[in-house]
Amino acid sequence: MNILIADDDPATLNLLSSRLGAWDHTVYQAADGNTAWEIIRSTPIDIVVSDWMMPGLDGLQLCRRIRQMKKSGYIYLILISAQDSKADIIHGLEIGVDDYITKPIDMDALCARIEIGVRIVDLERALNRKIEIITANHHQTIRMFSQIMEVFDDELGGHCRRTAKLAVQLAGRHSGVGDAEIPIIETAALLHDIGMVGIPKSILNKRRTEMVNDERQLYQSHAAMGARIIGEIEIMKPAALLVRMHHEQYNGKGFPHGLAGDDIPIGAQLISAASIYDNMIHKGKIALDSIAENLQRIRGYLLSPQVVELLLEINVAQQHDLARKTDEERLLDDLKAGMILAANVRMKTGAFVMAADTELDGYGIDKLKHYHTIGAITEKVLIRKSSMRS
């Protein structure tokens, strides 16, 4: 084990370093907290044995920094202190100290505590290795299912990849989604149509309004079928739940369960939204500038108002990304008379505000700023680069 000893007393530092070296550990020395911190940042340290009271950065402050740093491996922290009151111990444990040893130091007790630290670090490493294997197997499984869809239908595979990317964007913007849920949503979105591989293409190529009863029932079975396919794998069960529900509608008229409103898991709502948006663009061939009005038609019907708001925000960003080659985003405060709008300015609701190719004057700029002040439009608009004076 790589063990760092931090103590401002040279005699204690040398004694501890000598003993730990005799116990077959690689020992690093620091005469103060700041030096210890620099060693930790640059060297793979497994265990830190630090004095509580040191000049500059003391032991508790050092421990706090270690717990706040982003490091792949766990560092076991032992604090040496002349203070052994209950309040001091609790305070240290709250900060992240793993163990205490009081002065004068009992070497047998220190040896036992070091061995505890060695076991904890070894267990953490073994757990991380298992997690890496499970994660690798999980990713391979997802790729396998994804490739099955690609072989079945290349367009279906492309739709699922784009849906997954957009669902992650939506999840990152949604206040009700935690970081731990995003990988589950991404997996479910990537595989949301895996159940399609069991349905004849002659049915999939039809519009839903063209399907007869038996065909419609078979088509609607793909959500539950997809959930069964990936739900056979234990680690995929949370994603399978979202796959099953990605065709539920906010108004309760979806399938397979007819759930409505907040009874539909947020992840399933976001996957549905991403899929609908992608289909508008790639199947419906709807221009980005017309997406907003189409989203408003399904607001509170297929999708919740909150999710539609998130899609509208992303749609504005997509429009700006598309136009950046010849146009440039400008903050409203940076607009000047003579600049020309490169895209229609619309409210977040999709309502029209100002047309593309409008040459701005003082009145037009004030109008845009007013709409932003009341929260109707974003703080940036697209301007023709050719109209901007250097």
N, C-alpha and C positions, 0 to 999 in steps of 0.2 A: 504494500500500500504506500502511496505517496502521502506523507503526513507533514503538515506545516505547523511548526511551533512558533507562537508569537508571544514574546515576553520581553519587557524592558529591563529585566534583571539579568545581567550576563551569566551569573552563576546558575540561576534556574534554567536559563536557556541552554547552557552547555550540558547541564546534568540531564535534562529531559532528552536532548538530542542524542546524547551518548546512550541512554537506556533504550530509546526507541530504535536506534540503529542496531543495538545488540539484539533486539527482538526481530531483526530482519526486515525492517521497514526503511524506505527511502525517506530521509528527513530533510526538510527545508527550514531555514531559520529566518526570523524577522524580529528586529529589536523594537518595532513599534507597529501600530495598526496600519499606517499608510504603506509601509513597506510590505506588510502581509497582504494588503489589498492588491498591490501591483503584482505580487507573485501569483495570487489566485487568478488574476485576470490573464496571465500569460502562461501558466503552468497547470497541467491536469492534477489537481489536488483532490484526494479522497477524504481525508480527515483533517480537521483543524483543531488544534489544542491552543486556546488563547487565554491569556491573562485578562481579567476583567478591567483592571485599572492600568491604562497605558497612556502616555502623553499623545496628544493629537487625537487620532481615531482610537477610541477605547474598544474593549472587547464586545460590548453590546452593539455599538455602532457598526463594528466589523461584521458581526453576525447578521444584523439587519440588512446590510448591503449584499451579503452573500445570498440571503433568502430572496432578495429582490432581483438579483441578476438572472439573466436567461442563460442557463447552462444545461447541457444535455444530461450530465450525471449528477447524482445527489451527493452533496458534501455533508458529512457527519460532523456536528459541531459540539465540542466539549469546552466548557468555560471553567477556568480556574479562578477561584475567588476566596478572599478571606471572609466574605459575607455569606452567611448561610441562612438568613432569615427567610421565612415562608414567602413574604412579599417579594423579596429579591428573586427567589427561585421562580415564582409564578410569572414575574415580569419577564425574566429571561426566556421561559418556555413560550410565552405569548409571542415573543419576537422571533423565535425559531431555534433556540438552543436545544440540543438533543439531550445533553447530560451535563452534570456539574461535578467538580471535585474541589474540595476546600484545602486551603493551606493550613498547616504544612502538608505537603503532598505525600500521600501513602503510595509508594510505587506499585505495590501489589494491587491496590484499588485502581490505579491508573491503567495497569496492564489489563485488568478485567474490563474496564470501560472501553479501552482500545479494541479489545476482542469483540465486544458488542458492536462497536462501530464497523469493524471489518465484516461481521455477519450481515449487518444492515446494508452496507454498500454492495456486498456480493449478491444479496437477494435482489437488490434494486437492479443490478446489472443483468441478472438472470431473467428478471421480469421484463426488462427492456428488450432483451434478445427474443423472448417469446412474443412480445408485442410486435416487434419487427417482422417476425415470421408470419404472425396472424395478419398483419397489415399487408404484407406482400401477397399472401394467399388471397386476401380479400380483393386486392386490386387485380390479381390475375383472374379471379372469378368474374369480376365486373367486365374486364376486357373480353373474356370468353363469351359472356352473354351479349355484349355489344357487337362482337364479330358475328354472332349468329344472326342478329338483326341486319347487319351489313350484307351478309350473304343472301338473306331472304329478300331484302329490298334496300338498295343503296340510299334511296331517298328517305326511307324510314330511319335509317341509321343517322343520316345527316340531321334530320329533324330532331332526333333524340339528343344528339350532341349539342345542338344549338339551344334546345330547351333546357338542358342541364346548365349551360353557361349562363343563360338568362335567369334561371331559377336561383342560382347562387347570388347573382346581382340583387335580385328582389329580396332574398333572405338577408343579405347584408344591410339592406335599407329598412327592413321591417323591425320595429321595436320589440315585437313579441318573439323574435327568434334569437336563441342563444348561440354562441360560437360552436358548442358541441352538436347542435342540430344541423348545422350547415352541411357537413359531409354526408349525413343521412339524406337530406333533401337532394344533394347533388347525385348521389347514387340512385335514388328513386326516380329522379328526373331523367337520368341517362337511360334507365331501363323501364320507363313508364309504359312503353308500348311493346314490351317483350311478348305479351300475350297475343299480339297480332300474328306471330309466326304460326299460330294454330288455326288461322282463318284463311279461307281461299281468297286469292287475289281478285277473283271475279267479284267478290263482295266488297273488298277494300277499295276497289276502283270506282265503286258507285258512291254517289252522294247519299247522305243518310235519308233524304226525302225520297230517294229512288228505291230504297230497300223495302222489300215486303216483310211481313211479320217474322217469319223464320229467320230471314237474313238479318233483320234488325236485332233480334234476340242473340244470334250468334255473334254479331259485331259487338254488342254490349257486354258479352261475356269476357271480352279480352282483358278488362281491368281485373276481374277476379281470377282469371286464368294466369295473368302475369304475376299476381300476388302469390298464387300457389306455386308457381315455378321457382321464384327466388326465395319464397318463404320456407322452402325445405332446408335452407341453410340457416342455422341458428343466428349467425351474426347479421343476416340480411332481413330478419323479421321486422325491425322498425321501418326499413325502407319498403318492405312488402306491404305494410299497412297503408303507406302513402300511395303506392302504386294502385292498390285496390280502390282508393277513394279519389283518384285524380279526375274522375268524370262527374263527381258530385257538383251540384250547382248551388249557388247562394240562395236561390229561390226555392230550393227543395225539389226540383224537377229533374235532377240528374240521376245517375245510376252508379253502383248497384243498389244502394240503400235508401236513396231519396233523402239524404241528410240536408239540412238547411242551416244557413248563417254560421254562427260560431261552433255548431256541432261538427263542422268539417275541420279537421286538423289544419293548422296554418300551412304546414308543409305541403299538403295536398292542394290547398288553395293556390299556393305560389306556383306549383308545377302546372296546374290547370291554366293559370294566367300566362305562364311562359309559353306553353304549348299553343294556346289561342293566339298569342301575339305572333309567334313564329309562323303559324298557319296563315294569318292575315297577310304577312309579307311574302311568303314563298309559295303558298297555294292560291291565295286570293289576289296576289300581285298588287296589293294596295300600297300606294306610295306613302312614305313616312309622313308626309305633310297631311295626309288624309286619315292617318291612323287614329288621331285623337277623337274625331267625330265618330268613328266606328267603335272605339272603346266606350264612349259615352252611351251608346245604344245598349250595351250589355252591363252597364253599371247598375248594381243592385239586382241584377237578373242572373247572369251567369257568374259574375264576379262581385265581390264586396266593394263598396265605395273606396275603402282604404287601399285595397290591392290595385284598383284602377288608378288611383292617385300615383302609386309607385310606378306603374307602367307608363303613365303620362310623363313622369319625370325622366324615366329611362328613354322614352321616345324622343324627348327634346335633346337629350345627350347624344342619341343616335344620329339625329339630324345634324347636330353640330359636328360630330365625327366625320360624317359623310362629306360635309362641305369644307372641311379644313384645308383641302388641297389648294383651293383657289380663294378661300375665304378665311376669315380670322375671327375668333371670339373676342369681344370687347365688353368690359364692364360698362354699365350704363353711365357711371361717373366719368368714364374716359371718352365718351362720344363727343364728336365735334360736328358742327354744321358742315355739310358737303359730303359726309360719309353716306354710303348707299347700303341699305339692308340687303343681305344676300339670301334671306329666307323669310317667309311669312312669320310674323310674331303672333303667337296665339296665347291665350290664357291657359292656365293649367287645366281648365275644363274643356279646352279645345276651341273656345270661342275666339273669333277673329279679332285682332287688334290693329295690325298694320301690315301692309303688303310688301312682299319682296320687291326690290328695285326702287323702293321709296328713297328719295334723297332727303336726308334729315336736315331740319332746320331747328332753331331754338324751340319752337312750339312742339315739334315732333319729339325732340329729346325730353322735354318736360313731361309730355304725355306718357312716354315710356317709363320715366322715373316715377310718375304718379301710380301707374299700374303696379310697379314693383313695390311701392310703399304700402299698398293695400293687400299685397301678397298674391296678386293675380298672375304675375309673370316672374320668371327667374331673373337674376341680376346680370345676366349676360345675353347679348344678341350677336348674330353673325353679320359681319360687315365685309363687303367686297374689298379685297386687298388693293385693287387698282384705284379705289376711291380714297385710300388713306395717304395722307401727305407725310413724308418723313420729317 
